[in-house]
Amino acid sequence: MPMIKICGVRKAQDALVAAESGADFIGLVFVPNRRRSLDLESAVQIIEGLKVSFPTRPEIVGLFADQSLEQVNLFVSNCKLDWVQLCGRESLEYCDGVQARVFKVIHVPVESNSDEDVEELAATINDYSGSGHMITLDRQEGVLQGGTGLSFDWQIASKLSKMGFKFVLAGGLTPSNVGEAIKIVNPWGVDVSSGVETDGIKNTEKIEAFIRQSKIASL
């Protein structure tokens, strides 16, 4: 059964819904000037609320992109983050300096589909995963660093999975297509943000449905 991450959570109630429904990870965005970005105080309130309500809560992931290592580790310390997800052009050396476990996002160009493209992605994944970091595959969309709600060719991810790579599949997943994605790709985990929103706001029914469909697909 794939691990499930509900990302871009901005309200304590949405975090509680995700936890109660069986999410393994909850993602909080700390990238400045992003629609789902949180300040430190709001993040701490969400995390503390989860601790009170769930003795075995989902693990908390903080999202960052091309920010200073000092700033990232400050958030790790103040929020007691379990994981950091790096969505920019962070180097392997940078990842090694993060004081939490790391999800490194690898952006897949939409036009990637040749064997050479897959081999190039495999080499990049191997560099990071070989140092103990978990990979998230997301669609490359101009200068945007994830969160676009758009997918890439799942056959690329399927090839990488069959090569033995473990990764989280992100980009364009919704309650209606996550089951198909899991069957095609067989990822280590799935990651959703805009796919469980209505008009830019997290939707309880969609969060519950996404988690339910993710679990059904692996039965």
Number of C-alpha atoms within 10 A of each C-alpha: 14 17 17 24 26 28 26 28 22 21 16 18 15 20 29 22 16 25 22 15 16 18 23 18 24 26 25 29 22 21 19 13 8 10 12 18 19 21 14 12 10 14 23 18 14 21 22 13 16 22 13 10 12 13 8 10 21 25 17 23 27 28 22 24 19 15 16 12 15 12 11 22 18 13 20 20 13 12 20 16 21 17 21 25 23 27 23 19 15 17 12 14 10 13 22 15 13 17 19 20 17 25 25 26 26 23 22 22 15 13 10 15 15 10 11 10 15 17 13 13 19 17 12 14 23 15 12 21 19 10 12 14 19 20 25 26 25 27 25 20 17 8 7 12 20 23 22 16 17 17 18 23 14 16 13 18 25 18 17 21 18 12 10 9 18 18 25 23 31 27 25 21 23 24 20 14 14 25 20 16 22 24 13 15 18 23 25 19 21 26 25 27 26 22 27 24 17 11 7 12 16 23 17 19 12 17 24 19 17 29 25 17 18 26 18 12 16 12 6
